[in-house]
Amino acid sequence: MQKARAIIIREHGEPQAVAKLETLNLPSPAAGEVRVRVKFSPINPADINVLEGKYPIRPELPGTPGVEGVGIVEECGADVSGLAAADVVLLPHGFGTWREAGNVAALALVKIGSDVPLEQAAMLRINPATALVMLREFVTLQPGEWIVQNAANSAVGRCVIRLARHFGWRTVNVVRRTELVDELKADGADAVLVEGEKISAEIKSATGGAPIRLALNSVGGDSATRIAGALAFGGTIVTFGAMARQPLKIPNGMLIFQNIAWRGFWITHWYERAGRSAAATLLAELASLAARGVIATPVEAVYPLEEIAEALAHAQRPQRAGKILLRCSNP
Ligand SMILES: NC(=O)c1ccc[n+]([C@@H]2O[C@H](COP(=O)([O-])OP(=O)(O)OC[C@H]3O[C@@H](n4cnc5c(N)ncnc54)[C@H](OP(=O)(O)O)[C@@H]3O)[C@@H](O)[C@H]2O)c1
């Protein structure tokens, strides 16, 4: 029997305190299963919430966190077709990706080409998918239309900027740090504004008065109210994150007189609803966009599994220049 190291949590609490590296038995893959060597997996805000016990779905304890990642097929069990050793695969929700290797149902894997950088492939399933689906599902955007978003330098936000540029839409981007303005413009943002009390008016003037029908909110609190305040009559604000950990404040008049729709989005529900075939189609599209460099999520640092505490501390720091990745196994 082989062994594989994995991050295990036995209780919820402060992420650095509860995540431990352990060595587990790794049996041969059963029928219908594939043994995958995990290459990279990011630490997303949702992973932090999982470790804290504050996320609606989390592994049974003891369990291995990590909701997305990329791996290489090592061995196929009986009755597996369409996959072979050395294939590059995206790992499914629920696998627990912060591990060196594991067995996973072949049908749950999505094979992608080897032309996608592995670090980028590891981060396709959550943030780029969220960005692309939100841009398509809520409002049918016309060429040249404007979108507004806050936390625009987040992984999702940067993807929104690049996808919008690629598909011919324009973005007004709200950030909380002046030093990001030029950087995001260089990445394709049409307008970048710094968070503040007058931001609704500034957003409206950044579009030259053109109506905005879609706002994407991952902050909550006042920031959400302000970007919603820049929407045209009947516009939609989609809340998909709550980085400020502040409740939404929805002025009555925004609903009564402006008819603004306040909607929510969770990519986990989308995957459940869409089914395997639609998910594979979406991920193939994202893989192709990543292979061509249309989307690229910045990475600030890569840590081996044994430095999980440092990696988790780093992932919770504000003002990062990119994602924190775990290198789950060595080349
Ligand atoms: N619903 C879904 O399906 C779904 C899918 C993907 C992501 N999300 C959510 O989307 C959000 C962004 O995720 P990500 O992985 O893209 O993030 P990320 O790359 O880790 O970046 C975090 C962003 O949040 C900003 N931020 C942190 N604390 C803040 C605060 N108190 N007020 C305002 N901004 C703050 C950071 O700004 P600085 O750089 O200035 O620190 C940065 O822009 C998270 O809430 C995540 O859970 C939801």
PDBQT file of the ligand as one rigid body, heavy atoms in Angstrom, charges set to zero:
ROOT
HETATM    1  N1  LIG A 401     -20.168  32.801  -4.467  1.00  0.00    +0.000 N 
HETATM    2  C1  LIG A 401     -19.240  32.142  -5.150  1.00  0.00    +0.000 C 
HETATM    3  O1  LIG A 401     -19.513  31.164  -5.848  1.00  0.00    +0.000 OA
HETATM    4  C2  LIG A 401     -17.832  32.609  -5.074  1.00  0.00    +0.000 A 
HETATM    5  C3  LIG A 401     -16.871  32.110  -5.945  1.00  0.00    +0.000 A 
HETATM    6  C4  LIG A 401     -15.583  32.631  -5.881  1.00  0.00    +0.000 A 
HETATM    7  C5  LIG A 401     -15.271  33.595  -4.942  1.00  0.00    +0.000 A 
HETATM    8  N2  LIG A 401     -16.236  34.009  -4.087  1.00  0.00    +0.000 N 
HETATM    9  C6  LIG A 401     -15.979  35.058  -3.101  1.00  0.00    +0.000 C 
HETATM   10  O2  LIG A 401     -15.492  36.186  -3.785  1.00  0.00    +0.000 OA
HETATM   11  C7  LIG A 401     -14.641  36.921  -2.925  1.00  0.00    +0.000 C 
HETATM   12  C8  LIG A 401     -13.316  37.132  -3.629  1.00  0.00    +0.000 C 
HETATM   13  O3  LIG A 401     -12.671  35.870  -3.766  1.00  0.00    +0.000 OA
HETATM   14  P1  LIG A 401     -11.227  35.794  -4.451  1.00  0.00    +0.000 P 
HETATM   15  O4  LIG A 401     -10.707  34.430  -4.300  1.00  0.00    +0.000 OA
HETATM   16  O5  LIG A 401     -11.336  36.384  -5.797  1.00  0.00    +0.000 OA
HETATM   17  O6  LIG A 401     -10.435  36.823  -3.483  1.00  0.00    +0.000 OA
HETATM   18  P2  LIG A 401      -8.888  37.120  -3.350  1.00  0.00    +0.000 P 
HETATM   19  O7  LIG A 401      -8.215  36.964  -4.659  1.00  0.00    +0.000 OA
HETATM   20  O8  LIG A 401      -8.375  36.350  -2.191  1.00  0.00    +0.000 OA
HETATM   21  O9  LIG A 401      -8.907  38.686  -2.997  1.00  0.00    +0.000 OA
HETATM   22  C9  LIG A 401      -9.570  39.175  -1.868  1.00  0.00    +0.000 C 
HETATM   23  C10 LIG A 401     -10.080  40.570  -2.204  1.00  0.00    +0.000 C 
HETATM   24  O10 LIG A 401     -10.907  41.040  -1.159  1.00  0.00    +0.000 OA
HETATM   25  C11 LIG A 401     -10.511  42.380  -0.817  1.00  0.00    +0.000 C 
HETATM   26  N3  LIG A 401     -10.846  42.591   0.589  1.00  0.00    +0.000 N 
HETATM   27  C12 LIG A 401     -10.435  41.859   1.636  1.00  0.00    +0.000 A 
HETATM   28  N4  LIG A 401     -10.989  42.336   2.781  1.00  0.00    +0.000 NA
HETATM   29  C13 LIG A 401     -11.766  43.379   2.415  1.00  0.00    +0.000 A 
HETATM   30  C14 LIG A 401     -12.579  44.291   3.132  1.00  0.00    +0.000 A 
HETATM   31  N5  LIG A 401     -12.712  44.211   4.467  1.00  0.00    +0.000 N 
HETATM   32  N6  LIG A 401     -13.218  45.242   2.434  1.00  0.00    +0.000 NA
HETATM   33  C15 LIG A 401     -13.089  45.337   1.105  1.00  0.00    +0.000 A 
HETATM   34  N7  LIG A 401     -12.330  44.491   0.369  1.00  0.00    +0.000 NA
HETATM   35  C16 LIG A 401     -11.682  43.541   1.018  1.00  0.00    +0.000 A 
HETATM   36  C17 LIG A 401      -9.021  42.402  -1.091  1.00  0.00    +0.000 C 
HETATM   37  O11 LIG A 401      -8.554  43.712  -1.230  1.00  0.00    +0.000 OA
HETATM   38  P3  LIG A 401      -7.019  44.122  -0.900  1.00  0.00    +0.000 P 
HETATM   39  O12 LIG A 401      -6.184  43.527  -2.005  1.00  0.00    +0.000 OA
HETATM   40  O13 LIG A 401      -7.040  45.600  -0.905  1.00  0.00    +0.000 OA
HETATM   41  O14 LIG A 401      -6.667  43.517   0.447  1.00  0.00    +0.000 OA
HETATM   42  C18 LIG A 401      -9.001  41.607  -2.400  1.00  0.00    +0.000 C 
HETATM   43  O15 LIG A 401      -9.410  42.425  -3.468  1.00  0.00    +0.000 OA
HETATM   44  C19 LIG A 401     -14.544  36.117  -1.630  1.00  0.00    +0.000 C 
HETATM   45  O16 LIG A 401     -15.506  36.606  -0.732  1.00  0.00    +0.000 OA
HETATM   46  C20 LIG A 401     -14.926  34.716  -2.075  1.00  0.00    +0.000 C 
HETATM   47  O17 LIG A 401     -15.436  33.930  -1.027  1.00  0.00    +0.000 OA
HETATM   48  C21 LIG A 401     -17.492  33.548  -4.136  1.00  0.00    +0.000 A 
ENDROOT
TORSDOF 0
